[in-house]
Amino acid sequence: MNVIVEYETEIPAAVVPLLPDRAIQLRQHPPYVSTIETSFLSAGGGTKGYLIFSFDSANPTPTFKIIRKNLGTIHLYGPLQTRRRPGGLWWDHVLLPGAAPIFSRTLTRTLSAYLDRKAADAGTVKFGIHGQLPFMRYTGYAPDYWVRAAIDGEFSLAATTARASVGFELTGEHDGFPKHIIRINGKEVYVHDPLRTGDSPLALMGGMERRVALSGPIS
């Protein structure tokens, strides 16, 4: 059975501030407040990051092919070009009329996928994202924790066969931010939306805190 997997990631808001608001800073990083509290720089999503690949789970020698991938683009907006969405989380901002990006850059590093022929069944697919945010090095006011901010996610997907049916087993981990969506043959099997879970861009720092372990049929 040929299986098509779509992995998508996106910033689930029009724009987010590069630095948390004063209340967040006072609670989590008080030494930096005096140097960054006046910064209004914000980043917004351009094209979504996505990875589409296929593999043949029924072939004695499993085949694998990347159909399309694009890590995505981020736009940088200057002071007073955004505002917090009424009722939204602290990082959920909207663009003001006439707002234009200072510049745009493609996320660095990669979206990748490959067939893991070392796995027990030789047919496990591993895929993920490691996307370094492209303009976090503002040495005048940005603390070091933002320099290391990156979108990270790593997953393993195995097709399983039981009698006449084919299923999947998906395991992995990813940052709590931004949004992550996985589809198998056009059906959404996993969605993580920080607008619903309450995760913030601060989840881009450090390790991957969200775990994935699910299974189901492939239609």
MDTraj code that builds the backbone (N, CA, C; nanometers):
import mdtraj as md
import numpy as np

residues = "MET ASN VAL ILE VAL GLU TYR GLU THR GLU ILE PRO ALA ALA VAL VAL PRO LEU LEU PRO ASP ARG ALA ILE GLN LEU ARG GLN HIS PRO PRO TYR VAL SER THR ILE GLU THR SER PHE LEU SER ALA GLY GLY GLY THR LYS GLY TYR LEU ILE PHE SER PHE ASP SER ALA ASN PRO THR PRO THR PHE LYS ILE ILE ARG LYS ASN LEU GLY THR ILE HIS LEU TYR GLY PRO LEU GLN THR ARG ARG ARG PRO GLY GLY LEU TRP TRP ASP HIS VAL LEU LEU PRO GLY ALA ALA PRO ILE PHE SER ARG THR LEU THR ARG THR LEU SER ALA TYR LEU ASP ARG LYS ALA ALA ASP ALA GLY THR VAL LYS PHE GLY ILE HIS GLY GLN LEU PRO PHE MET ARG TYR THR GLY TYR ALA PRO ASP TYR TRP VAL ARG ALA ALA ILE ASP GLY GLU PHE SER LEU ALA ALA THR THR ALA ARG ALA SER VAL GLY PHE GLU LEU THR GLY GLU HIS ASP GLY PHE PRO LYS HIS ILE ILE ARG ILE ASN GLY LYS GLU VAL TYR VAL HIS ASP PRO LEU ARG THR GLY ASP SER PRO LEU ALA LEU MET GLY GLY MET GLU ARG ARG VAL ALA LEU SER GLY PRO ILE SER".split()
xyz = np.array([
    [0.0855, -0.1198, 0.0000],
    [0.0000, 0.0000, 0.0000],
    [0.0887, 0.1241, 0.0000],
    [0.0615, 0.2144, -0.0909],
    [0.1373, 0.3382, -0.0953],
    [0.0819, 0.4367, 0.0068],
    [0.1688, 0.4884, 0.0896],
    [0.1284, 0.5778, 0.1980],
    [0.1885, 0.7152, 0.1727],
    [0.1042, 0.8181, 0.1767],
    [0.1502, 0.9557, 0.1592],
    [0.1368, 1.0284, 0.2925],
    [0.2465, 1.0851, 0.3385],
    [0.2500, 1.1546, 0.4664],
    [0.2757, 1.3029, 0.4422],
    [0.1974, 1.3867, 0.5076],
    [0.2160, 1.5313, 0.5019],
    [0.2445, 1.5809, 0.6432],
    [0.3567, 1.6490, 0.6575],
    [0.3921, 1.7093, 0.7863],
    [0.3977, 1.8598, 0.7668],
    [0.3219, 1.9330, 0.8461],
    [0.3102, 2.0772, 0.8291],
    [0.3352, 2.1473, 0.9610],
    [0.4024, 2.2605, 0.9543],
    [0.4233, 2.3432, 1.0723],
    [0.4001, 2.4889, 1.0352],
    [0.3433, 2.5642, 1.1284],
    [0.3181, 2.7055, 1.1011],
    [0.3029, 2.7835, 1.2308],
    [0.3324, 2.9122, 1.2257],
    [0.3046, 3.0006, 1.3382],
    [0.1542, 3.0255, 1.3394],
    [0.0845, 2.9894, 1.4475],
    [-0.0626, 2.9967, 1.4480],
    [-0.1180, 3.1338, 1.4824],
    [-0.0463, 3.2384, 1.4466],
    [-0.0928, 3.3745, 1.4666],
    [-0.0336, 3.4585, 1.3551],
    [-0.0957, 3.5720, 1.3280],
    [-0.0433, 3.6563, 1.2206],
    [0.0998, 3.6999, 1.2488],
    [0.1282, 3.7280, 1.3749],
    [0.2609, 3.7750, 1.4129],
    [0.2787, 3.7542, 1.5628],
    [0.4012, 3.7282, 1.6052],
    [0.4296, 3.7124, 1.7483],
    [0.5484, 3.8010, 1.7846],
    [0.5492, 3.8579, 1.9054],
    [0.6638, 3.9389, 1.9469],
    [0.7864, 3.8514, 1.9660],
    [0.9016, 3.9042, 1.9285],
    [1.0237, 3.8267, 1.9455],
    [1.0570, 3.8096, 2.0930],
    [1.0104, 3.9000, 2.1753],
    [1.0398, 3.8948, 2.3176],
    [0.9103, 3.8964, 2.3972],
    [0.9034, 3.8185, 2.5049],
    [0.7816, 3.8147, 2.5863],
    [0.7503, 3.9493, 2.6485],
    [0.6243, 3.9679, 2.6875],
    [0.5859, 4.0941, 2.7492],
    [0.6495, 4.1068, 2.8884],
    [0.6367, 4.2222, 2.9482],
    [0.7065, 4.2522, 3.0734],
    [0.6701, 4.1542, 3.1854],
    [0.5424, 4.1166, 3.1922],
    [0.5003, 4.0257, 3.2988],
    [0.5707, 3.8907, 3.2881],
    [0.5830, 3.8400, 3.1665],
    [0.6514, 3.7129, 3.1464],
    [0.7991, 3.7268, 3.1820],
    [0.8598, 3.8374, 3.1398],
    [1.0018, 3.8584, 3.1673],
    [1.0297, 3.8685, 3.3168],
    [0.9472, 3.9423, 3.3884],
    [0.9683, 3.9589, 3.5312],
    [0.9616, 3.8254, 3.6041],
    [0.8735, 3.7374, 3.5562],
    [0.8552, 3.6086, 3.6219],
    [0.9655, 3.5095, 3.5861],
    [1.0138, 3.5118, 3.4617],
    [1.1042, 3.4077, 3.4174],
    [1.2479, 3.4537, 3.3948],
    [1.2664, 3.5800, 3.3557],
    [1.4019, 3.6262, 3.3242],
    [1.4224, 3.7696, 3.3751],
    [1.4077, 3.7946, 3.5047],
    [1.4144, 3.9319, 3.5568],
    [1.5407, 4.0094, 3.5231],
    [1.6600, 3.9450, 3.5089],
    [1.7793, 4.0266, 3.4806],
    [1.7738, 4.0989, 3.3469],
    [1.6886, 4.0495, 3.2541],
    [1.6897, 4.1059, 3.1198],
    [1.5852, 4.2151, 3.0983],
    [1.4960, 4.2346, 3.1936],
    [1.3825, 4.3232, 3.1692],
    [1.4257, 4.4638, 3.1333],
    [1.5211, 4.5183, 3.2048],
    [1.5588, 4.6569, 3.1841],
    [1.6158, 4.6816, 3.0449],
    [1.6731, 4.5782, 2.9826],
    [1.7361, 4.5992, 2.8528],
    [1.6442, 4.5701, 2.7358],
    [1.5352, 4.4963, 2.7573],
    [1.4546, 4.4567, 2.6417],
    [1.3086, 4.4983, 2.6498],
    [1.2663, 4.5610, 2.7595],
    [1.1249, 4.5878, 2.7746],
    [1.0719, 4.6885, 2.6719],
    [1.1579, 4.7664, 2.6099],
    [1.1121, 4.8644, 2.5122],
    [1.1160, 4.8121, 2.3691],
    [1.1498, 4.6853, 2.3516],
    [1.1569, 4.6296, 2.2167],
    [1.0185, 4.5903, 2.1676],
    [0.9856, 4.6276, 2.0440],
    [0.8569, 4.5915, 1.9856],
    [0.8725, 4.5075, 1.8591],
    [0.9921, 4.4612, 1.8330],
    [1.0123, 4.3808, 1.7136],
    [0.9293, 4.2530, 1.7203],
    [0.8688, 4.2167, 1.6060],
    [0.7825, 4.0989, 1.6010],
    [0.8113, 4.0200, 1.4743],
    [0.7778, 3.8927, 1.4781],
    [0.7982, 3.8059, 1.3623],
    [0.6658, 3.7420, 1.3228],
    [0.6452, 3.7265, 1.1927],
    [0.5222, 3.6660, 1.1434],
    [0.5510, 3.5579, 1.0411],
    [0.4569, 3.4682, 1.0280],
    [0.4728, 3.3586, 0.9343],
    [0.4504, 3.4017, 0.7905],
    [0.5261, 3.3467, 0.7018],
    [0.5032, 3.3652, 0.5590],
    [0.4452, 3.2352, 0.5068],
    [0.5149, 3.1695, 0.4162],
    [0.4687, 3.0394, 0.3711],
    [0.4841, 2.9386, 0.4839],
    [0.3977, 2.8400, 0.4870],
    [0.4049, 2.7366, 0.5896],
    [0.5241, 2.6454, 0.5622],
    [0.5745, 2.5858, 0.6678],
    [0.6741, 2.4820, 0.6494],
    [0.6031, 2.3499, 0.6291],
    [0.6443, 2.2747, 0.5298],
    [0.5768, 2.1475, 0.5059],
    [0.6731, 2.0468, 0.4448],
    [0.6410, 1.9202, 0.4674],
    [0.7176, 1.8086, 0.4141],
    [0.6183, 1.7024, 0.3711],
    [0.6247, 1.6598, 0.2458],
    [0.5354, 1.5566, 0.1934],
    [0.6208, 1.4439, 0.1363],
    [0.5956, 1.3226, 0.1826],
    [0.6726, 1.2092, 0.1310],
    [0.5819, 1.0872, 0.1214],
    [0.6271, 0.9871, 0.0467],
    [0.5492, 0.8648, 0.0305],
    [0.6384, 0.7435, 0.0502],
    [0.5785, 0.6325, 0.0934],
    [0.6518, 0.5068, 0.1002],
    [0.5541, 0.3925, 0.0760],
    [0.6052, 0.2864, 0.0188],
    [0.5230, 0.1699, -0.0159],
    [0.5418, 0.0642, 0.0922],
    [0.4404, 0.0486, 0.1747],
    [0.4509, -0.0425, 0.2887],
    [0.4342, -0.1886, 0.2490],
    [0.3834, -0.2143, 0.1282],
    [0.3573, -0.3525, 0.0865],
    [0.4708, -0.4109, 0.0039],
    [0.5612, -0.3271, -0.0410],
    [0.6716, -0.3742, -0.1233],
    [0.7725, -0.4511, -0.0373],
    [0.8151, -0.5694, -0.0800],
    [0.9157, -0.6438, -0.0031],
    [1.0421, -0.5627, 0.0226],
    [1.0764, -0.4785, -0.0729],
    [1.1840, -0.3825, -0.0527],
    [1.1208, -0.2438, -0.0500],
    [1.0870, -0.1914, 0.0680],
    [1.0109, -0.0666, 0.0781],
    [1.0737, 0.0474, -0.0002],
    [0.9900, 0.1216, -0.0679],
    [1.0370, 0.2376, -0.1438],
    [1.0028, 0.3649, -0.0683],
    [1.0768, 0.4685, -0.0979],
    [1.0583, 0.5955, -0.0272],
    [1.0890, 0.7104, -0.1225],
    [1.0081, 0.8172, -0.1139],
    [1.0290, 0.9317, -0.2021],
    [0.9789, 1.0592, -0.1348],
    [1.0620, 1.1622, -0.1336],
    [1.0182, 1.2942, -0.0885],
    [0.9507, 1.3633, -0.2062],
    [0.8262, 1.4021, -0.1877],
    [0.7489, 1.4653, -0.2942],
    [0.7720, 1.6158, -0.2964],
    [0.7738, 1.6767, -0.1778],
    [0.7873, 1.8217, -0.1720],
    [0.8267, 1.8628, -0.0304],
    [0.9088, 1.9667, -0.0190],
    [0.9394, 2.0187, 0.1137],
    [0.9757, 2.1667, 0.1038],
    [0.9414, 2.2387, 0.2070],
    [0.9670, 2.3817, 0.2141],
    [0.9687, 2.4195, 0.3612],
    [1.0792, 2.4698, 0.4096],
    [1.0911, 2.5007, 0.5513],
    [1.0142, 2.6258, 0.5919],
    [0.9874, 2.7144, 0.4979],
    [0.9068, 2.8316, 0.5294],
    [0.9857, 2.9596, 0.5418],
    [0.9135, 3.0695, 0.5477],
    [0.9713, 3.2033, 0.5541],
    [0.9172, 3.2773, 0.6759],
    [1.0021, 3.3581, 0.7381],
    [0.9617, 3.4409, 0.8507],
    [0.9831, 3.5875, 0.8136],
    [0.8872, 3.6732, 0.8487],
    [0.8974, 3.8165, 0.8234],
    [0.9245, 3.8902, 0.9546],
    [1.0084, 3.9911, 0.9504],
    [1.0382, 4.0726, 1.0674],
    [0.9672, 4.2073, 1.0558],
    [0.8921, 4.2431, 1.1590],
    [0.8190, 4.3694, 1.1613],
    [0.8763, 4.4605, 1.2691],
    [0.8732, 4.5910, 1.2427],
    [0.9327, 4.6880, 1.3330],
    [0.8386, 4.7370, 1.4410],
    [0.8840, 4.8370, 1.5177],
    [0.8056, 4.8900, 1.6282],
    [0.6693, 4.9424, 1.5833],
    [0.5710, 4.9201, 1.6670],
    [0.4363, 4.9749, 1.6509],
    [0.3642, 4.9268, 1.5255],
    [0.4041, 4.8141, 1.4681],
    [0.3349, 4.7602, 1.3515],
    [0.2369, 4.6497, 1.3880],
    [0.2342, 4.6109, 1.5132],
    [0.1446, 4.5044, 1.5565],
    [0.0760, 4.5420, 1.6868],
    [-0.0265, 4.4667, 1.7207],
    [-0.0883, 4.4799, 1.8528],
    [-0.1421, 4.3444, 1.8952],
    [-0.1569, 4.3275, 2.0231],
    [-0.2073, 4.2025, 2.0772],
    [-0.3535, 4.1851, 2.0386],
    [-0.3879, 4.0653, 1.9943],
    [-0.5266, 4.0391, 1.9566],
    [-0.6135, 4.0403, 2.0808],
    [-0.7251, 4.1149, 2.0789],
    [-0.8119, 4.1217, 2.1967],
    [-0.8523, 3.9818, 2.2437],
    [-0.8277, 3.9540, 2.3688],
    [-0.8631, 3.8248, 2.4240],
    [-0.7627, 3.7152, 2.3952],
    [-0.6585, 3.7466, 2.3202],
    [-0.5611, 3.6451, 2.2828],
    [-0.4529, 3.6278, 2.3870],
    [-0.3704, 3.5236, 2.3678],
    [-0.2560, 3.5012, 2.4542],
    [-0.1535, 3.6132, 2.4334],
    [-0.0558, 3.6237, 2.5244],
    [0.0365, 3.7367, 2.5164],
    [0.1129, 3.7410, 2.3849],
    [0.1313, 3.6255, 2.3199],
    [0.2084, 3.6216, 2.1959],
    [0.1209, 3.6273, 2.0710],
    [-0.0092, 3.6325, 2.0874],
    [-0.1029, 3.6285, 1.9743],
    [-0.1315, 3.7711, 1.9273],
    [-0.0555, 3.8181, 1.8283],
    [-0.0671, 3.9551, 1.7795],
    [-0.1248, 3.9583, 1.6385],
    [-0.1764, 4.0751, 1.6016],
    [-0.2245, 4.0993, 1.4657],
    [-0.1451, 4.2159, 1.4072],
    [-0.1384, 4.2209, 1.2759],
    [-0.0702, 4.3305, 1.2085],
    [-0.1621, 4.4504, 1.1973],
    [-0.1075, 4.5692, 1.2150],
    [-0.1844, 4.6919, 1.1969],
    [-0.1932, 4.7254, 1.0480],
    [-0.2960, 4.7990, 1.0060],
    [-0.3097, 4.8353, 0.8643],
    [-0.1830, 4.9041, 0.8127],
    [-0.1401, 4.8629, 0.6962],
    [-0.0223, 4.9221, 0.6349],
    [0.1099, 4.8659, 0.6823],
    [0.1062, 4.7693, 0.7724],
    [0.2307, 4.7110, 0.8219],
    [0.3039, 4.6399, 0.7094],
    [0.4334, 4.6601, 0.7049],
    [0.5170, 4.5963, 0.6029],
    [0.6429, 4.5429, 0.6697],
    [0.6869, 4.4240, 0.6318],
    [0.8056, 4.3676, 0.6963],
    [0.9319, 4.4471, 0.6660],
    [1.0194, 4.4536, 0.7658],
    [1.1505, 4.5151, 0.7457],
    [1.2307, 4.4294, 0.6486],
    [1.2274, 4.3000, 0.6688],
    [1.2849, 4.2064, 0.5734],
    [1.2293, 4.0681, 0.6022],
    [1.2520, 3.9760, 0.5098],
    [1.2037, 3.8385, 0.5227],
    [1.3195, 3.7431, 0.4986],
    [1.3201, 3.6326, 0.5738],
    [1.4252, 3.5336, 0.5561],
    [1.3683, 3.3932, 0.5695],
    [1.4273, 3.3023, 0.4942],
    [1.3885, 3.1627, 0.5035],
    [1.4510, 3.1015, 0.6274],
    [1.3746, 3.0183, 0.6953],
    [1.4288, 2.9476, 0.8102],
    [1.5511, 2.8653, 0.7689],
    [1.6522, 2.8636, 0.8519],
    [1.7722, 2.7871, 0.8220],
    [1.7605, 2.6447, 0.8757],
    [1.8550, 2.5629, 0.8386],
    [1.8537, 2.4195, 0.8661],
    [1.7460, 2.3525, 0.7806],
    [1.6902, 2.2372, 0.8223],
    [1.6147, 2.1579, 0.7261],
    [1.4886, 2.0932, 0.7810],
    [1.4018, 2.0596, 0.6881],
    [1.2978, 1.9591, 0.7061],
    [1.3505, 1.8340, 0.6365],
    [1.3417, 1.7188, 0.6991],
    [1.3993, 1.5999, 0.6375],
    [1.3165, 1.4765, 0.6682],
    [1.3337, 1.3743, 0.5852],
    [1.2693, 1.2445, 0.6059],
    [1.3528, 1.1395, 0.5364],
    [1.3533, 1.0185, 0.5925],
    [1.4267, 0.9093, 0.5290],
    [1.3726, 0.7761, 0.5774],
    [1.3934, 0.6745, 0.4978],
    [1.3533, 0.5393, 0.5324],
    [1.4618, 0.4774, 0.6197],
    [1.4240, 0.4349, 0.7383],
    [1.5194, 0.3804, 0.8325],
    [1.5375, 0.2300, 0.8087],
    [1.6326, 0.1943, 0.7281],
    [1.6537, 0.0529, 0.6945],
    [1.7237, -0.0240, 0.8065],
    [1.7614, 0.0445, 0.9126],
    [1.8196, -0.0237, 1.0276],
    [1.7129, -0.0682, 1.1273],
    [1.5891, -0.0205, 1.1072],
    [1.4813, -0.0577, 1.1979],
    [1.4505, -0.2067, 1.1841],
    [1.3825, -0.2597, 1.2835],
    [1.3560, -0.4042, 1.2868],
    [1.2805, -0.4511, 1.1628],
    [1.1845, -0.3715, 1.1183],
    [1.1065, -0.4117, 1.0010],
    [1.1591, -0.3493, 0.8730],
    [1.2670, -0.2716, 0.8838],
    [1.3316, -0.2074, 0.7679],
    [1.2373, -0.1149, 0.6920],
    [1.1236, -0.0830, 0.7519],
    [1.0280, 0.0016, 0.6807],
    [0.9803, 0.1204, 0.7620],
    [1.0517, 0.1547, 0.8673],
    [1.0151, 0.2699, 0.9485],
    [1.0673, 0.3984, 0.8838],
    [0.9813, 0.4984, 0.8769],
    [1.0208, 0.6278, 0.8221],
    [1.0452, 0.7241, 0.9366],
    [1.1582, 0.7924, 0.9323],
    [1.1876, 0.8950, 1.0312],
    [1.1850, 1.0310, 0.9632],
    [1.1236, 1.1291, 1.0282],
    [1.1149, 1.2616, 0.9680],
    [1.1096, 1.3673, 1.0773],
    [1.1395, 1.4904, 1.0386],
    [1.1377, 1.5957, 1.1381],
    [1.1795, 1.7300, 1.0859],
    [1.1839, 1.8249, 1.1777],
    [1.2200, 1.9620, 1.1457],
    [1.3209, 2.0103, 1.2492],
    [1.4192, 2.0853, 1.2021],
    [1.5117, 2.1567, 1.2895],
    [1.5332, 2.2915, 1.2226],
    [1.4521, 2.3870, 1.2592],
    [1.4520, 2.5154, 1.1904],
    [1.4963, 2.6293, 1.2795],
    [1.6205, 2.6740, 1.2625],
    [1.6726, 2.7850, 1.3416],
    [1.6079, 2.9155, 1.2981],
    [1.5544, 2.9914, 1.3926],
    [1.4939, 3.1197, 1.3580],
    [1.6036, 3.2144, 1.3089],
    [1.5795, 3.2845, 1.1984],
    [1.6897, 3.3497, 1.1260],
    [1.7343, 3.4858, 1.1755],
    [1.6581, 3.5522, 1.2629],
    [1.7069, 3.6839, 1.3059],
    [1.6880, 3.7036, 1.4556],
    [1.7545, 3.6196, 1.5308],
    [1.7471, 3.6307, 1.6747],
    [1.8738, 3.6907, 1.7369],
    [1.9736, 3.7212, 1.6574],
    [2.1003, 3.7669, 1.7131],
    [2.1053, 3.9193, 1.7262],
    [2.0214, 3.9744, 1.8129],
    [2.0232, 4.1180, 1.8385],
    [2.1014, 4.1415, 1.9675],
    [2.2319, 4.1559, 1.9540],
    [2.3178, 4.1583, 2.0714],
    [2.2938, 4.2794, 2.1609],
    [2.2274, 4.3817, 2.1078],
    [2.2033, 4.4996, 2.1888],
    [2.1008, 4.4769, 2.2976],
    [2.0072, 4.3858, 2.2766],
    [1.9035, 4.3678, 2.3785],
    [1.8523, 4.2254, 2.3900],
    [1.8838, 4.1366, 2.2954],
    [1.8276, 4.0014, 2.3020],
    [1.9136, 3.9115, 2.3896],
    [1.8561, 3.8537, 2.4941],
    [1.9336, 3.7619, 2.5783],
    [1.9660, 3.6327, 2.5045],
    [2.0596, 3.5587, 2.5583],
    [2.1112, 3.4402, 2.4908],
    [2.0050, 3.3335, 2.4694],
    [1.9032, 3.3281, 2.5548],
    [1.8054, 3.2210, 2.5389],
    [1.7310, 3.2315, 2.4074],
    [1.7176, 3.3513, 2.3503],
    [1.6511, 3.3625, 2.2202],
    [1.7440, 3.3264, 2.1050],
    [1.8741, 3.3447, 2.1231],
    [1.9677, 3.3114, 2.0163],
    [1.9561, 3.1640, 1.9800],
    [1.9270, 3.0800, 2.0790],
    [1.9196, 2.9370, 2.0557],
    [1.7789, 2.8895, 2.0203],
    [1.6850, 2.9806, 2.0045],
    [1.5474, 2.9404, 1.9759],
    [1.5380, 2.8755, 1.8384],
    [1.4734, 2.7598, 1.8319],
    [1.4581, 2.6885, 1.7051],
    [1.3339, 2.6011, 1.7116],
    [1.2710, 2.5793, 1.5953],
    [1.1577, 2.4880, 1.5843],
    [1.2137, 2.3473, 1.5673],
    [1.1798, 2.2579, 1.6582],
    [1.2343, 2.1223, 1.6535],
    [1.1229, 2.0187, 1.6642],
    [1.1380, 1.9106, 1.5898],
    [1.0459, 1.7981, 1.5993],
    [1.1072, 1.6758, 1.5335],
    [1.0928, 1.5598, 1.5961],
    [1.1457, 1.4355, 1.5408],
    [1.0416, 1.3250, 1.5592],
    [1.0163, 1.2487, 1.4521],
    [0.9101, 1.1490, 1.4535],
    [0.9550, 1.0204, 1.3854],
    [0.8924, 0.9098, 1.4256],
    [0.9091, 0.7811, 1.3583],
    [0.7707, 0.7289, 1.3230],
    [0.7560, 0.6812, 1.2007],
    [0.6276, 0.6300, 1.1537],
    [0.6475, 0.4919, 1.0930],
    [0.5745, 0.3938, 1.1444],
    [0.5844, 0.2569, 1.0928],
    [0.4471, 0.2112, 1.0469],
    [0.4422, 0.1491, 0.9291],
    [0.3185, 0.0890, 0.8804],
    [0.3081, -0.0525, 0.9368],
    [0.1902, -0.0893, 0.9798],
    [0.1670, -0.2224, 1.0360],
    [0.0594, -0.2937, 0.9565],
    [0.0715, -0.4233, 0.9412],
    [-0.0251, -0.5019, 0.8653],
    [-0.0856, -0.6096, 0.9548],
    [-0.2172, -0.6140, 0.9566],
    [-0.2900, -0.7171, 1.0316],
    [-0.4025, -0.7685, 0.9431],
    [-0.3845, -0.8903, 0.8946],
    [-0.4801, -0.9491, 0.8012],
    [-0.4904, -0.8603, 0.6776],
    [-0.6099, -0.8100, 0.6473],
    [-0.6273, -0.7313, 0.5245],
    [-0.6151, -0.5814, 0.5489],
    [-0.5931, -0.5395, 0.6728],
    [-0.5894, -0.3969, 0.7036],
    [-0.4467, -0.3483, 0.7260],
    [-0.4269, -0.2206, 0.7025],
    [-0.2968, -0.1570, 0.7231],
    [-0.3144, -0.0442, 0.8237],
    [-0.2262, -0.0390, 0.9191],
    [-0.2325, 0.0662, 1.0193],
    [-0.0998, 0.1377, 1.0322],
    [-0.0915, 0.2296, 1.1286],
    [0.0318, 0.3041, 1.1507],
    [0.0589, 0.3152, 1.3004],
    [0.1845, 0.3312, 1.3315],
    [0.2288, 0.3628, 1.4665],
    [0.3203, 0.4845, 1.4574],
    [0.2816, 0.5920, 1.5246],
    [0.3554, 0.7181, 1.5192],
    [0.4084, 0.7511, 1.6580],
    [0.5369, 0.7737, 1.6687],
    [0.5981, 0.8153, 1.7943],
    [0.6913, 0.9324, 1.7668],
    [0.7216, 1.0091, 1.8688],
    [0.8139, 1.1189, 1.8511],
    [0.7991, 1.2255, 1.9566],
    [0.8616, 1.3381, 1.9305],
    [0.8554, 1.4519, 2.0207],
    [0.8761, 1.5801, 1.9412],
    [0.8283, 1.6911, 1.9977],
    [0.8434, 1.8200, 1.9300],
    [0.8282, 1.9331, 2.0310],
    [0.8682, 2.0533, 1.9901],
    [0.8480, 2.1719, 2.0726],
    [0.6996, 2.2010, 2.0878],
    [0.6645, 2.2669, 2.1975],
    [0.5256, 2.3050, 2.2163],
    [0.4810, 2.4182, 2.1256],
    [0.5741, 2.4804, 2.0565],
    [0.5445, 2.5888, 1.9634],
    [0.6291, 2.5664, 1.8388],
    [0.5796, 2.5903, 1.7183],
    [0.4479, 2.6419, 1.6837],
    [0.3479, 2.5282, 1.6645],
    [0.2630, 2.5399, 1.5627],
    [0.1622, 2.4387, 1.5332],
    [0.2237, 2.3248, 1.4510],
    [0.1846, 2.2018, 1.4840],
    [0.2312, 2.0840, 1.4108],
    [0.1106, 2.0024, 1.3648],
    [0.1105, 1.9626, 1.2383],
    [0.0009, 1.8817, 1.1820],
    [0.0623, 1.7662, 1.1036],
    [0.0092, 1.6453, 1.1230],
    [0.0525, 1.5287, 1.0454],
    [-0.0703, 1.4641, 0.9832],
    [-0.0647, 1.4428, 0.8514],
    [-0.1728, 1.3764, 0.7785],
    [-0.1184, 1.2498, 0.7136],
    [-0.1992, 1.1465, 0.7109],
    [-0.1643, 1.0231, 0.6415],
    [-0.2727, 0.9926, 0.5404],
    [-0.2356, 0.9883, 0.4145],
    [-0.3314, 0.9698, 0.3039],
    [-0.4484, 1.0670, 0.3137],
    [-0.4156, 1.1921, 0.3428],
    [-0.5143, 1.2986, 0.3446],
    [-0.5918, 1.3131, 0.4735],
    [-0.5735, 1.2253, 0.5696],
    [-0.6480, 1.2310, 0.6953],
    [-0.5588, 1.2827, 0.8076],
    [-0.6081, 1.3832, 0.8815],
    [-0.5323, 1.4346, 0.9939],
    [-0.5273, 1.3297, 1.1049],
    [-0.4071, 1.2927, 1.1446],
    [-0.3924, 1.1957, 1.2531],
    [-0.3337, 1.2606, 1.3775],
    [-0.2726, 1.3792, 1.3616],
    [-0.2151, 1.4467, 1.4778],
    [-0.2140, 1.5969, 1.4549],
    [-0.2646, 1.6733, 1.5527],
    [-0.2621, 1.8193, 1.5475],
    [-0.2223, 1.8719, 1.6851],
    [-0.1209, 1.9540, 1.6870],
    [-0.0843, 2.0252, 1.8098],
    [-0.0959, 2.1739, 1.7806],
    [-0.1865, 2.2420, 1.8492],
    [-0.2117, 2.3838, 1.8262],
    [-0.1890, 2.4595, 1.9566],
    [-0.0827, 2.5394, 1.9656],
    [-0.0554, 2.6117, 2.0903],
    [-0.1633, 2.7122, 2.1279],
    [-0.2452, 2.7539, 2.0331],
    [-0.3570, 2.8409, 2.0681],
    [-0.4565, 2.7677, 2.1588],
    [-0.4593, 2.6357, 2.1481],
    [-0.5481, 2.5553, 2.2322],
    [-0.4786, 2.5018, 2.3565],
    [-0.3498, 2.4688, 2.3431],
    [-0.2787, 2.4092, 2.4562],
    [-0.2190, 2.5119, 2.5504],
    [-0.2040, 2.6364, 2.5030],
    [-0.1453, 2.7398, 2.5871],
    [0.0055, 2.7483, 2.5808],
    [0.0692, 2.6645, 2.4987],
    [0.2148, 2.6747, 2.4814],
    [0.2497, 2.8086, 2.4166],
    [0.3692, 2.8572, 2.4432],
    [0.4102, 2.9866, 2.3900],
    [0.5422, 2.9743, 2.3147],
    [0.5883, 3.0822, 2.2495],
    [0.7179, 3.0770, 2.1813],
    [0.8345, 3.0438, 2.2737],
    [0.8165, 3.0579, 2.4034],
    [0.9227, 3.0202, 2.4960],
    [0.9543, 2.8717, 2.4863],
    [0.8597, 2.7924, 2.4322],
    [0.8820, 2.6490, 2.4158],
    [0.9866, 2.6189, 2.3082],
    [1.0241, 2.7199, 2.2294],
    [1.1272, 2.6996, 2.1278],
    [1.2652, 2.6822, 2.1907],
    [1.2788, 2.7219, 2.3152],
    [1.4076, 2.7118, 2.3831],
    [1.4224, 2.5742, 2.4459],
    [1.5458, 2.5280, 2.4565],
    [1.5718, 2.4037, 2.5258],
    [1.5240, 2.2822, 2.4487],
    [1.4885, 2.1766, 2.5231],
    [1.4504, 2.0505, 2.4616],
    [1.3074, 2.0483, 2.4115],
    [1.2694, 1.9363, 2.3535],
    [1.1343, 1.9159, 2.3011],
    [1.0470, 1.8587, 2.4129],
    [0.9427, 1.9319, 2.4510],
    [0.8648, 1.8945, 2.5680],
    [0.7371, 1.8169, 2.5374],
    [0.6948, 1.8097, 2.4142],
    [0.5718, 1.7390, 2.3787],
    [0.6034, 1.6009, 2.3218],
    [0.5372, 1.4988, 2.3721],
    [0.5574, 1.3612, 2.3271],
    [0.4386, 1.3137, 2.2451],
    [0.4662, 1.2319, 2.1439],
    [0.3630, 1.1771, 2.0555],
    [0.3729, 1.0251, 2.0581],
    [0.2611, 0.9586, 2.0776],
    [0.2552, 0.8120, 2.0706],
    [0.1112, 0.7734, 2.0387],
    [0.0853, 0.7409, 1.9124],
    [-0.0508, 0.7068, 1.8724],
    [-0.0469, 0.6081, 1.7570],
    [-0.1598, 0.5454, 1.7342],
    [-0.1718, 0.4474, 1.6259],
    [-0.3142, 0.4516, 1.5718],
    [-0.3336, 0.3937, 1.4548],
    [-0.4654, 0.3929, 1.3941],
    [-0.4611, 0.3273, 1.2577],
    [-0.5757, 0.3196, 1.1921],
    [-0.5808, 0.2580, 1.0585],
    [-0.5357, 0.3546, 0.9497],
    [-0.4888, 0.3007, 0.8398],
    [-0.4573, 0.3785, 0.7207],
    [-0.5607, 0.3411, 0.6145],
    [-0.6325, 0.4401, 0.5683],
    [-0.7371, 0.4159, 0.4691],
    [-0.6895, 0.4552, 0.3293],
])
top = md.Topology()
chain = top.add_chain()
for i, resn in enumerate(residues, 1):
    res = top.add_residue(resn, chain, resSeq=i)
    for name in ("N", "CA", "C"):
        top.add_atom(name, md.element.get_by_symbol(name[0]), res)
traj = md.Trajectory(xyz[None], top)
